[in-house]
Amino acid sequence: MRRSRLAVWGDPIAHSKSPDLHAAAYRVLGVDWEYGRGQVTADGFAGALRQLDDSWRGLSLTMPLKEAAFHAASTKDVHAELTGAVNTLLLGDAPAGYNTDVGGIVDALAEAGVTEAGAVRILGAGATAASALVAASELGASRVFVHARRPERAAGLAALGARIDVVVEAQPLAAGVLDAKPSRADLTIATLPSGTVLPADISMALAESGGALFDAAYAPWPSALAASWGDGAVISGLGMLLHQAVRQIRIFRHGDPSIELPEEESVVAAMRAAL
């Protein structure tokens, strides 16, 4: 049976732009793969995965399924191993798991001209923050400040930082702390939930000392934080969404996120137009 079926799974999932992105890419590539969407809960993930037959090529996974997908994968790439999160499964006798969010962040920043950063600030300590931390390491960061309403949630990020030789300092998300000179950054990566509105004094302190802003949120856009960033460079999370999907399609096509697609420039242009 030919493996031609793919989908994005998550809960909720109706908002996902992935079907449009993948359909645009497949048209340029000339493949007749079918890419849909499915609302799957974390509790229902294992059962839904067992029901897939040999017509299935792969899955894209969004919240809250990335940890469950990690445990379902027989093999994982280095980014998945580091973060404990899988957002791409290449299906077969032994499902292979990948985290393309890390590369998506790095590619989106490079596209905006940000290719290195010595000190990075991460806002939030949830699942996306781990991918942001690994991305910061790949940009050359030696020190990362994690600002969260509950700094104790950053313990796992501190342990990850030790594995990748990055000093992680957890701090409260508070204006007084942000004003302190040691926490000034070249780049701020916001991983806060979409629609988050920070108090004005915190937003101002962030903008004054945070360097360029990459905001993983993209709906609504500009986010409240992006709108308050002043003259600093602002990069939308749509770039991450685009480039992580490009890496997913490389996996579905080649089994390797580093091997470029045929006519990749045209593929990316078609995907960007679909956003």
C-alpha positions as CSV (number, residue, x, y, z in Angstrom):
1,M,0.0,0.0,0.0
2,R,1.4,3.4,-1.0
3,R,2.0,5.8,2.0
4,S,0.3,8.9,0.8
5,R,-1.8,10.1,3.8
6,L,-0.6,12.7,6.3
7,A,-2.3,15.0,8.9
8,V,-1.8,17.4,11.7
9,W,-3.2,16.3,15.0
10,G,-3.8,18.4,18.1
11,D,-6.5,19.8,20.5
12,P,-7.7,22.3,19.4
13,I,-6.9,21.9,15.8
14,A,-9.5,23.9,13.7
15,H,-7.2,26.9,13.6
16,S,-4.2,25.1,12.2
17,K,-2.6,26.6,9.0
18,S,-0.6,23.4,8.4
19,P,-3.1,21.9,5.9
20,D,-2.8,25.0,3.7
21,L,1.0,25.1,4.0
22,H,1.5,21.4,3.1
23,A,-1.1,21.5,0.3
24,A,0.8,24.4,-1.3
25,A,4.1,22.6,-1.1
26,Y,2.7,19.3,-2.4
27,R,1.4,21.1,-5.5
28,V,4.8,22.4,-6.3
29,L,6.5,19.1,-5.6
30,G,3.9,17.3,-7.8
31,V,3.1,14.6,-5.2
32,D,-0.5,13.5,-4.7
33,W,-0.3,13.2,-0.9
34,E,-3.4,13.9,1.2
35,Y,-2.9,16.1,4.2
36,G,-5.7,16.6,6.7
37,R,-6.3,17.5,10.3
38,G,-7.6,15.6,13.3
39,Q,-8.7,16.7,16.8
40,V,-6.9,14.2,19.1
41,T,-6.5,14.6,22.8
42,A,-3.4,13.6,24.8
43,D,-5.3,10.7,26.3
44,G,-6.6,9.6,22.9
45,F,-3.3,9.8,21.1
46,A,-2.0,6.3,21.6
47,G,-5.3,4.7,20.4
48,A,-5.5,7.0,17.4
49,L,-2.0,6.1,16.4
50,R,-2.7,2.4,16.6
51,Q,-5.6,2.8,14.2
52,L,-3.4,4.1,11.3
53,D,-2.8,1.6,8.5
54,D,0.0,1.4,5.9
55,S,-1.5,4.2,3.8
56,W,-0.2,6.7,6.4
57,R,3.2,8.4,5.7
58,G,3.4,10.8,8.6
59,L,2.0,13.2,11.2
60,S,2.5,16.7,12.3
61,L,1.8,17.2,16.0
62,T,0.9,20.3,17.9
63,M,-0.2,20.9,21.5
64,P,-0.9,18.9,23.6
65,L,0.6,15.9,21.8
66,K,4.3,16.6,21.5
67,E,5.3,14.7,24.6
68,A,3.1,11.7,23.8
69,A,4.6,11.6,20.3
70,F,8.1,11.6,21.8
71,H,7.2,8.5,23.8
72,A,5.7,6.9,20.7
73,A,8.8,7.4,18.5
74,S,11.2,4.5,18.2
75,T,14.0,6.8,17.2
76,K,14.4,10.5,17.8
77,D,16.6,13.2,16.3
78,V,18.9,15.2,18.5
79,H,16.5,18.1,18.8
80,A,13.7,15.8,20.0
81,E,16.1,14.1,22.4
82,L,17.1,17.4,23.9
83,T,13.7,18.9,24.3
84,G,11.6,15.8,25.0
85,A,9.2,16.9,22.3
86,V,8.3,15.5,18.9
87,N,6.3,17.5,16.4
88,T,6.9,15.3,13.4
89,L,6.4,11.5,13.1
90,L,7.6,9.6,10.1
91,L,5.5,6.5,10.2
92,G,6.5,3.0,9.4
93,D,7.4,-0.2,11.2
94,A,9.5,1.9,13.7
95,P,8.1,5.5,13.8
96,A,10.8,8.1,13.8
97,G,10.4,11.3,15.8
98,Y,11.7,14.8,15.1
99,N,11.5,18.3,16.5
100,T,11.5,20.8,13.7
101,D,10.5,23.7,15.9
102,V,14.2,24.3,16.8
103,G,15.2,24.6,13.2
104,G,12.1,26.6,12.4
105,I,13.1,29.2,15.0
106,V,16.7,29.3,13.7
107,D,15.6,29.6,10.1
108,A,13.1,32.3,10.8
109,L,15.6,34.4,12.7
110,A,18.2,33.9,10.0
111,E,15.7,35.1,7.4
112,A,15.3,38.2,9.4
113,G,19.1,38.7,9.7
114,V,19.6,37.4,13.2
115,T,22.3,34.7,13.0
116,E,24.0,35.1,16.4
117,A,23.2,36.2,19.9
118,G,25.4,36.0,23.0
119,A,22.7,36.7,25.6
120,V,19.1,35.6,25.0
121,R,16.0,36.2,27.0
122,I,13.2,33.7,26.9
123,L,9.7,34.6,28.1
124,G,7.7,31.7,29.5
125,A,8.8,28.3,30.7
126,G,6.4,26.0,28.8
127,A,7.0,23.4,26.1
128,T,8.1,25.9,23.4
129,A,10.7,27.4,25.7
130,A,12.8,24.2,25.5
131,S,12.9,24.5,21.7
132,A,13.7,28.2,22.1
133,L,16.6,27.4,24.5
134,V,18.2,24.9,22.0
135,A,17.7,27.4,19.2
136,A,19.5,30.1,21.3
137,S,22.4,27.7,21.9
138,E,22.7,27.2,18.1
139,L,22.9,30.9,17.7
140,G,25.9,30.9,20.0
141,A,24.2,32.0,23.3
142,S,26.2,31.3,26.4
143,R,23.7,32.8,28.8
144,V,19.9,32.6,28.7
145,F,17.5,34.4,31.1
146,V,14.2,32.7,31.5
147,H,11.5,35.0,32.7
148,A,8.3,33.4,34.0
149,R,5.5,34.2,36.4
150,R,6.6,31.1,38.3
151,P,10.4,30.9,37.9
152,E,10.5,27.5,39.6
153,R,8.9,26.1,36.4
154,A,12.3,26.7,34.7
155,A,14.1,23.9,36.6
156,G,13.9,21.6,33.5
157,L,15.3,24.4,31.3
158,A,18.2,24.9,33.7
159,A,19.0,21.2,33.4
160,L,18.7,21.3,29.6
161,G,21.0,24.3,29.6
162,A,23.6,22.3,31.6
163,R,23.5,19.6,28.9
164,I,24.1,22.1,26.1
165,D,26.6,24.3,27.9
166,V,24.3,27.3,28.3
167,V,24.0,29.0,31.7
168,V,20.2,29.4,32.4
169,E,19.1,31.9,35.0
170,A,15.4,31.9,36.0
171,Q,13.9,35.2,36.9
172,P,10.4,36.5,37.7
173,L,8.6,38.3,34.9
174,A,8.7,41.6,36.7
175,A,9.7,45.1,35.7
176,G,12.2,45.6,38.5
177,V,14.1,42.5,37.5
178,L,14.0,43.3,33.8
179,D,15.5,46.7,34.5
180,A,18.6,45.1,36.0
181,K,21.7,45.5,33.8
182,P,22.9,41.9,33.9
183,S,19.7,40.7,32.2
184,R,20.1,42.8,29.1
185,A,19.8,40.6,26.0
186,D,20.7,40.6,22.3
187,L,17.5,38.7,21.5
188,T,14.2,38.1,23.3
189,I,12.2,35.0,22.4
190,A,8.6,35.2,23.6
191,T,6.9,31.8,24.1
192,L,3.8,33.2,25.9
193,P,0.3,32.0,24.9
194,S,-1.4,33.8,22.1
195,G,-3.3,36.8,23.3
196,T,-1.1,37.4,26.4
197,V,-1.1,41.1,27.4
198,L,1.6,42.1,29.9
199,P,1.4,45.1,32.2
200,A,2.8,48.2,30.5
201,D,5.8,48.6,32.8
202,I,6.9,45.1,32.0
203,S,6.5,45.5,28.3
204,M,8.4,48.8,28.4
205,A,11.3,47.2,30.4
206,L,11.4,44.3,27.9
207,A,11.6,46.6,24.9
208,E,14.3,48.8,26.4
209,S,16.7,45.9,27.3
210,G,15.6,43.0,25.1
211,G,17.3,43.5,21.7
212,A,15.4,42.0,18.8
213,L,12.0,40.3,19.5
214,F,11.0,36.9,18.1
215,D,7.4,36.3,19.2
216,A,6.3,32.7,18.7
217,A,2.7,33.9,18.7
218,Y,1.2,35.1,15.5
219,A,-2.5,35.3,16.0
220,P,-3.5,38.0,16.5
221,W,-0.7,40.0,14.9
222,P,0.9,42.1,15.9
223,S,0.8,40.7,19.4
224,A,0.5,43.1,22.3
225,L,4.2,42.6,23.0
226,A,5.2,43.2,19.4
227,A,3.1,46.4,19.2
228,S,4.9,47.8,22.3
229,W,8.4,46.9,21.1
230,G,9.2,50.4,19.8
231,D,12.1,50.7,17.3
232,G,13.5,47.2,18.0
233,A,13.4,44.5,15.3
234,V,10.2,42.4,15.6
235,I,9.9,38.9,14.0
236,S,6.5,37.1,13.8
237,G,6.0,33.5,14.8
238,L,4.7,32.9,11.3
239,G,8.3,32.5,10.1
240,M,8.7,29.6,12.6
241,L,5.5,28.1,11.4
242,L,6.7,28.2,7.8
243,H,10.2,26.9,8.3
244,Q,9.3,24.1,10.7
245,A,6.8,22.9,8.1
246,V,9.5,23.0,5.4
247,R,11.7,20.8,7.6
248,Q,8.7,18.5,8.1
249,I,8.2,18.1,4.4
250,R,11.8,17.3,3.9
251,I,11.4,14.5,6.5
252,F,8.2,13.2,4.7
253,R,10.1,13.3,1.4
254,H,13.6,12.3,2.3
255,G,13.5,11.0,5.9
256,D,16.0,13.8,6.8
257,P,15.3,17.4,7.7
258,S,18.6,18.6,6.4
259,I,18.1,17.5,2.8
260,E,16.6,20.2,0.7
261,L,13.5,19.7,-1.4
262,P,13.5,19.8,-5.2
263,E,12.8,23.4,-6.2
264,E,12.8,24.3,-2.6
265,E,12.8,28.1,-3.3
266,S,9.6,27.7,-5.2
267,V,8.1,25.4,-2.6
268,V,8.8,28.0,0.2
269,A,7.4,30.8,-1.9
270,A,4.1,28.9,-2.4
271,M,3.9,28.0,1.3
272,R,4.5,31.7,2.2
273,A,1.7,32.8,-0.1
274,A,-0.6,30.3,1.6
275,L,-0.1,31.8,5.1
